[in-house]
Amino acid sequence: QVQLVESGGGLVQPGGSLRLSCAASGFTFSSTTMRWYRQAPGKERVLVASITSGGGTIMYEDFVKGRFRISRDNAKNTVYLQMNSLKPDDTAVYYCNAFKIYTLGWGQGTQVTVSS
């Protein structure tokens, strides 16, 4: 059974930083592409960043390039999203996603609120 558990969200001031974590189980993490998505209130869920199984290919959407960094620790079955220079527009629920030809599963999401 695929399980993805996000953590690390919270309230942060503009310009601040947060580090999200996603602990995975129930599948072969080391051979699976991992992605972070986000969904702002009233908007569709959108891709933020992705990282392939060995970390060799990393992709970021333009709206987070230079500010966010995705990484993974295959020994810990965990993927991370380091978020710096946060803006109010980054406010959303952030979701972890496991993808291998098709989506294996989603986490429950973690709320990130950027506000002064």
Rosetta silent file (secondary structure, phi, psi, omega in degrees, C-alpha in Angstrom):
SEQUENCE: QVQLVESGGGLVQPGGSLRLSCAASGFTFSSTTMRWYRQAPGKERVLVASITSGGGTIMYEDFVKGRFRISRDNAKNTVYLQMNSLKPDDTAVYYCNAFKIYTLGWGQGTQVTVSS
SCORE:     score description
SCORE:     0.000 S_00000001
   1 L     0.000  122.806 -179.366    0.000    0.000    0.000 S_00000001
   2 L   -71.066  129.620  174.859    1.468    3.291   -1.127 S_00000001
   3 E  -132.249  132.533  176.377    1.830    5.844    1.657 S_00000001
   4 E  -131.732  122.425 -175.751    3.160    9.358    1.332 S_00000001
   5 E  -123.993  111.628  178.872    3.257   11.554    4.411 S_00000001
   6 E   -87.255  152.849  174.727    4.146   15.221    4.080 S_00000001
   7 E  -154.926  166.896  175.177    5.362   17.408    6.895 S_00000001
   8 L   104.611   -4.656  178.735    7.050   20.741    7.461 S_00000001
   9 L   -72.512  174.320  179.008    4.352   23.169    6.435 S_00000001
  10 E   161.313 -167.334  179.128    3.310   26.156    8.491 S_00000001
  11 E   -99.218  130.012 -179.001    2.997   29.914    8.661 S_00000001
  12 E  -141.488  150.037  178.731    5.977   31.955    7.519 S_00000001
  13 L   -78.650  155.191  175.215    6.560   35.607    6.759 S_00000001
  14 L   -54.225  137.585 -176.620    7.330   36.793    3.221 S_00000001
  15 L    89.752   -9.549 -178.840   10.982   36.219    2.463 S_00000001
  16 L   -81.973 -175.873 -176.541   11.183   33.325    4.880 S_00000001
  17 L  -132.532  151.955  171.364   12.009   29.669    4.337 S_00000001
  18 E  -143.614  154.108  174.587   10.456   26.294    4.970 S_00000001
  19 E  -124.202  116.761  177.260   11.564   22.752    4.282 S_00000001
  20 E   -91.975  146.946  175.723    8.933   20.202    3.398 S_00000001
  21 E  -126.319  151.596  175.528    9.499   16.482    3.761 S_00000001
  22 E  -137.582  111.698  178.757    7.627   13.536    2.297 S_00000001
  23 E   -91.184  127.816 -173.864    8.183   10.098    3.807 S_00000001
  24 E  -114.062  148.953  174.099    7.318    7.280    1.414 S_00000001
  25 E  -156.827  164.033  175.930    6.516    3.609    1.874 S_00000001
  26 L    90.552    2.336  177.304    4.762    0.762    0.105 S_00000001
  27 L  -155.243  172.595 -178.504    6.686    0.956   -3.169 S_00000001
  28 L   -82.969   91.717 -174.117   10.247    0.951   -4.461 S_00000001
  29 H   -57.844  -42.546 -171.767   11.133    4.554   -3.704 S_00000001
  30 H   -66.452  -13.764  179.584   14.618    4.419   -5.222 S_00000001
  31 H  -114.946   19.635 -174.610   13.251    3.655   -8.694 S_00000001
  32 L  -121.743  134.593  172.255   10.374    6.133   -8.653 S_00000001
  33 E   -70.833  137.760  178.894   10.179    9.731   -9.816 S_00000001
  34 E  -117.196  141.794 -176.840    8.945   12.010   -7.065 S_00000001
  35 E  -133.453  151.139  169.388    7.075   15.249   -7.557 S_00000001
  36 E  -112.767  133.430  174.215    5.789   18.140   -5.493 S_00000001
  37 E  -120.235  166.928  171.323    2.524   19.796   -6.446 S_00000001
  38 E  -144.913  154.079  178.583    0.602   22.610   -4.855 S_00000001
  39 E  -136.506  114.210  177.595   -2.987   23.776   -4.815 S_00000001
  40 L   -85.665  158.422 -179.620   -3.937   27.296   -3.869 S_00000001
  41 L   -55.028  127.182  177.993   -7.471   28.139   -2.704 S_00000001
  42 L    76.152    7.345 -177.551   -9.871   28.103   -5.644 S_00000001
  43 L  -123.000  166.092  178.830   -7.213   26.983   -8.088 S_00000001
  44 L   -76.603  158.395  174.813   -6.164   23.740   -9.730 S_00000001
  45 E   -73.055  132.966 -177.739   -3.355   21.584   -8.426 S_00000001
  46 E  -129.364  151.221  177.836   -0.147   22.359  -10.300 S_00000001
  47 E   -71.021  138.782  177.522    3.264   20.788  -10.564 S_00000001
  48 E  -107.980  -50.718 -176.319    6.043   22.569   -8.677 S_00000001
  49 E  -159.593  156.393  176.159    9.109   20.364   -9.079 S_00000001
  50 E  -143.348  156.122  179.768   10.137   16.818   -9.877 S_00000001
  51 E  -142.610  131.056 -178.925   13.172   14.624   -9.379 S_00000001
  52 L   -75.502  174.653 -168.302   13.939   11.327  -11.069 S_00000001
  53 L   -55.812  -43.753 -179.414   14.802    8.151   -9.205 S_00000001
  54 L   -94.749    2.587 -179.672   18.550    8.723   -8.965 S_00000001
  55 L    81.747    7.988 -175.459   18.259   12.467   -8.788 S_00000001
  56 L   -73.900  -26.494 -179.747   19.826   12.884  -12.196 S_00000001
  57 L  -125.530  122.728 -179.316   17.043   14.949  -13.700 S_00000001
  58 E  -125.078  138.307 -179.551   15.393   17.768  -11.779 S_00000001
  59 E  -131.930  141.317  175.733   12.738   20.081  -13.100 S_00000001
  60 E  -129.399  143.118  170.194   11.199   23.240  -11.649 S_00000001
  61 L   -72.104  152.857 -174.001    8.271   25.285  -12.801 S_00000001
  62 H   -57.177  -33.480 -173.293    9.213   28.859  -13.676 S_00000001
  63 H   -73.302   -6.352  176.560    7.402   30.366  -10.707 S_00000001
  64 H  -123.120   -3.632 -178.163    9.763   28.652   -8.220 S_00000001
  65 L   -57.604  133.942  179.756   13.032   28.548  -10.158 S_00000001
  66 L    85.000  -10.309 -178.874   15.903   29.947   -8.150 S_00000001
  67 L  -117.253  -35.481 -178.394   13.918   29.855   -4.907 S_00000001
  68 E  -107.157  152.483  176.402   12.954   26.197   -4.340 S_00000001
  69 E  -138.904  125.463  177.492   15.137   23.123   -4.346 S_00000001
  70 E   -98.563  141.588  177.348   13.959   19.527   -4.559 S_00000001
  71 E  -150.574  169.842  179.932   16.115   16.704   -3.279 S_00000001
  72 E  -146.882  153.534  174.881   15.790   13.103   -2.160 S_00000001
  73 E  -125.472  100.189 -175.987   17.417   10.616    0.170 S_00000001
  74 L   -68.086  -22.950  176.682   16.845    7.136   -1.184 S_00000001
  75 L   -71.593  -26.294 -179.324   18.272    5.580    1.985 S_00000001
  76 L  -105.665    1.914 -177.810   15.524    7.290    3.992 S_00000001
  77 L    52.118   45.342 -174.801   12.750    6.969    1.377 S_00000001
  78 E  -135.540  139.127  173.308   12.205   10.702    1.685 S_00000001
  79 E  -117.294  146.536 -174.946   11.899   13.590   -0.740 S_00000001
  80 E  -123.765  156.960  171.151   12.344   17.200    0.302 S_00000001
  81 E  -136.294  106.248  175.545   11.381   20.623   -0.931 S_00000001
  82 E   -86.542  122.347 -175.984   13.480   23.488    0.368 S_00000001
  83 E  -117.867  117.054  179.771   11.554   26.703   -0.142 S_00000001
  84 L  -117.179  164.950  178.788   13.357   30.024    0.164 S_00000001
  85 L    48.703   48.101 -175.790   12.348   33.636   -0.479 S_00000001
  86 L   -65.800  144.923 -179.086    8.728   32.693    0.031 S_00000001
  87 L  -120.683  158.553  176.475    6.028   34.965   -1.319 S_00000001
  88 H   -55.112  -32.828  178.620    2.331   35.278   -0.436 S_00000001
  89 H   -66.493  -13.539  177.307    1.561   33.680   -3.824 S_00000001
  90 H   -81.406   -5.793  178.601    3.281   30.520   -2.592 S_00000001
  91 L   -60.989  123.041 -176.152    0.438   30.008   -0.119 S_00000001
  92 E  -177.467  170.496  166.263   -1.085   26.618   -0.910 S_00000001
  93 E   -90.600  127.999 -178.426   -1.437   23.033    0.178 S_00000001
  94 E  -101.952  131.345 -176.169    1.656   21.184   -0.969 S_00000001
  95 E  -120.252  142.224  174.093    1.341   17.569   -2.056 S_00000001
  96 E   -93.682  143.257 -177.673    3.871   14.834   -2.601 S_00000001
  97 E  -138.818  137.331  175.614    3.375   12.551   -5.605 S_00000001
  98 E  -107.832  128.545 -173.605    4.971    9.280   -6.653 S_00000001
  99 E  -133.655  126.426  175.720    5.125    8.695  -10.392 S_00000001
 100 L  -148.203   91.831 -171.575    6.283    5.697  -12.375 S_00000001
 101 L    72.399  -44.611  174.068    4.616    5.606  -15.807 S_00000001
 102 L  -140.636  167.929  179.978    1.481    6.568  -13.892 S_00000001
 103 E   -68.916  127.013  178.066    0.763    8.114  -10.502 S_00000001
 104 E   -86.973  -31.123 -178.648    1.269    5.623   -7.704 S_00000001
 105 E   177.116  168.011  178.132   -0.160    7.817   -4.989 S_00000001
 106 E  -125.869  150.862  169.922   -0.590   11.175   -3.308 S_00000001
 107 L   -82.668  179.559 -178.289    0.077   12.419    0.152 S_00000001
 108 L   -83.799  -13.974  178.636   -2.539   14.163    2.269 S_00000001
 109 L    94.880  153.469  175.358   -0.879   17.534    1.798 S_00000001
 110 E  -135.107  133.573 -174.492    0.705   20.079    4.091 S_00000001
 111 E   -80.700  131.254  172.358   -0.450   23.684    4.351 S_00000001
 112 E  -119.310  122.840  179.125    2.016   26.471    3.638 S_00000001
 113 E  -122.871  123.014  179.773    0.869   29.989    4.435 S_00000001
 114 E  -111.099  110.234 -174.745    3.028   32.985    3.607 S_00000001
 115 L  -159.229  148.309  175.779    1.763   36.077    5.347 S_00000001
 116 L   -94.657    0.000    0.000    2.936   38.954    7.469 S_00000001
